[in-house]
């Protein structure tokens, strides 16, 4: 495993321990160069309540790895979370810096009804 990925996972572990103590649903993301993925997990982390990603057919566009696509995923995960009965979540950014695509996804989810 390369050094950058190990450092990101170390930061993610620290955040997940704190979120685990809160015992609240968790909105977690994964960012790849081409796509964005988001899931809402139960407090124990064993069940996915809602998910959205840029690889889904109805979301796919010309550019899937940019800020605009991340905003679409944020809106979609908020809608699916509300449909599943989830209103309050803890945002798990998976060790990524809170800017660019990560920030766009979080802002879009907040604007569309998720509270975190």
N, C-alpha and C positions, 0 to 999 in steps of 0.2 A: 504494500500500500504506500502511495506516495505521501510526502510530508504535508502537502496542502490538505489532502483528504483526511489524514489523521488529525490534523489540527481542527478541521471543521467538525469531525465526529466528537472530538473532545469537548468543544464548545456546545454541541448539541446535547451531549450527555448531561452536562451541568444544568442546562435549561430543563431537560426532561425530568430530572430529579426534583426540581422545584415545582414543576407542574404536577408531578405525581403526588406531592404533599398537599396540593390544593384540592385534589379529588374533583376535578371539573373536566368536562369534555374538552378535547384537544384538537385544534385545527393545525394539521401538520402539512408541510409542503416539501416537494422535491423539485429541484431545478436542474434541468439538463441543458446543453447548448441548443437543442432543437425544441424542447417541450417544457411545459410546466404541469405539475400534478398537485392536487390538493385533496386531503381526506379529513373528515371529522371522525375522531375515534372516541370510544368510551373512556372513562377515567382509568380503567384497568388496562386499556390498550388492546384488548382482545377482540373487539368487534368494530367494524367500520359502519358508521351510521349514514354517511354520505360521501360521495367522491365526485371529482370532476378533473378533466385533463384536456390538453389540447390535442390528444390523439383520437378523441371521440369524433365520430362522423359529423354530428351537428355543430360542432365547435370549430372544426378544422378550417383553416383559411390559408391564404398564400404565405403568410409569415406566422409561425407558431411560437417562435422563441423570442418575441419582443414584448415591450411594455403593454402594448394594446391587447395582445393575446392574454397576458397575465391578468389584465383588467376584466376580460371576458370570463376567465376562470374564476376570479373573485366573485363576480356577480352570480355565476352559476352555482358555486358552492354555497353561497348565502341562501339562494332560493331553495336548493335541495336540503340544506340544513334546517331551514324553517319548515319545510314540508315534513321532515323527520321529527319535528318537535324540539329542535335545538335552538335556543336563543342566545345562550351565553357560552363562550368557549375561551380557552387559553390559546394564544397564538404561539405555535412552535415553529420557528423559522429554520430549524434544522442546522443551526450553526452558520447560516448565510448572513451577510451584512444586510441591514435593513435599508436598502435603497434599490432603485431600479425596478426590476420585475417583482421582487419580493414586496416592496412598498406598494406598488400598483395593485397587486393581488389583495393585500391587507386593506388598503383604502377602499377598493371596490366592494369587498366583503362587508366592511363597516357601513358604507353608504346603502347597502341593500339589506340591512337588518341584523347582521350578526353583531353581538356585543362582546368586545374584548379590549 
